[in-house]
Amino acid sequence: MFSKSCEYGIKATLYIASNSNNGNRVSLNDISENIDSPKAFTAKILQKLSKNKIIQSIKGPSGGFEITTENMNNLRLSHIVKAFDGDDIYKSCGIGLEECNDSKPCPVHSRFKNIREELKRMLETTSILDLANGLTEGLTFLKH
């Protein structure tokens, strides 16, 4: 459903957020290891997250990556998805046709339209803070 970059962007953001909840900044190496992503790929993911103001990159000896509590509360999953995959997920055809709409629907159009709308609603209402809290409390996991 999401691109690999988007999936890792979500994982990286949540890992950073859960550590920021505990007052910790995390390094590229920590993030890469904890989301099972190659270091070079993770670096590119973090650049995009930083460029889109989803995470903050702090330079220097006590630097690393973090997200402020205020930003976590305002950030939604939809912000990360948009940064990596744009908004095509809300518009694309369920079976990949280039032209698919209400006036010229594919066989799954009406059913898939409802799924897309529900997905959009979930992504736009789910805060990074809520998801980070689940990780911090040990209720959810980024890897097994």
N, C-alpha and C positions, 0 to 999 in steps of 0.2 A: 504494500500500500504506500509506504513512504520510501524514499530513496535511502540507500545505505548511509549517505552523508547525513540525512535528516535523522535517521535512527540514532546514529552516534552523536549527533548534535543534542538530541534529547537526553541521551544517557550522560553525556559530559555535563550538560547544564544541571541535571539533577544531582550528579555526584558533587559538583562544585557547590550547589545550593545546600545540600545536606551538611557539607563541611562548614560552609559559611554560617549555618544555623548554630554550629558549635564554636564560632569565632575563629575558625581556621581558614587560612589560604592554602591552596593546593598547587603543586607543581605539575608541569606537563607530564613528567614521569609518573607521578601518582595517578593522574587522570587516565593516562594511557593504560597503565597496569590494571586499574580498577574497572575499566569499561571494556577490557580485552580488545584494544585497538592498537594498531601499529603507531609508533611514536610520530612518524612523519605525517601520517594521515590525521592523527589527533591534532597535531600542530595546525594543519589547515582548517580543521573543524573549529578550533579555538579562535583562529584569526577571523573566521566568518562570524562567530558568535560575538566576538569583541567589536567588530566593525558594525554589527547591528545593535550594539548597546544592550545585549542580553547578559553578558558577563563583563567584568572589569579585569583588566590585566594590570597588575601592579609591578613595577620594575624595582630592582635593587635586591640587597641581601635578604630582606624579610618579605620579598615580593611573592607573587604567585597569582592565582586566579581566585576571584570571589564574586559574590552577588550580595548586594545590600538587602536587608530584610524588606525595605520599602520596595525595591525593585522586584524582589521575589513575589511580593503580594500583588504587584501590578502586572507582572508578566503572566501570560497565558501560553499554553502549549501552541496555540495558533501562531504566536510570534515566531517560534522556532521553526514551525512547519513553513511559514511564509518565507523566512530567511533562506531556507534551503530548497524548497520545492515550489515556491510561489503559491498561487491559489488555484492551480489546475486541478487539484484533488477535489475541489468543490464543483468543477465544471465538466470534467472528463467523462467520457462514455464508459459504461460498465464493461463493454466488450471491446473497447479500443477503436471504435469508428471515429473518423475525423469529423463527420457531421452527424450530430445526434442532438435533437432538441424536441420540445413539445410538439412542434408541427411535423417533424420527420423523425420519430422515435425509433430506436433499436428495440429488439424484442424484450430487453430487461429495463428499458428506460424508466418506466414509472416506478418500478420496485427499487431500482438503484438510486433514483432521485431521492426517495425517502431516507435511504441509508446515508447518502451524502449530506443531507440536511441534518440528520442526527449527529453525524461525525463532526460537522462544522459547529454545531451547538456545543458538543462535548469539548472540542478543542478551544473554543472561545470562552468557555466558562471554567475550565480547569486551571487553577493557579499553580505556578511553580512552587510556591510556599506550601500548599496542601500536599503536593507530591513529595517535596523534600521532607516534610514532617513525617510522612509515612516511612521514609528511609531512615530518618534519625531515630524514630521509635522502634525500628526493627520490624515493622509490619509489612514492608515491601522490600524487594531486593533488585539490584542491577545485574547481578550474576550469581550463578549457583555453584 
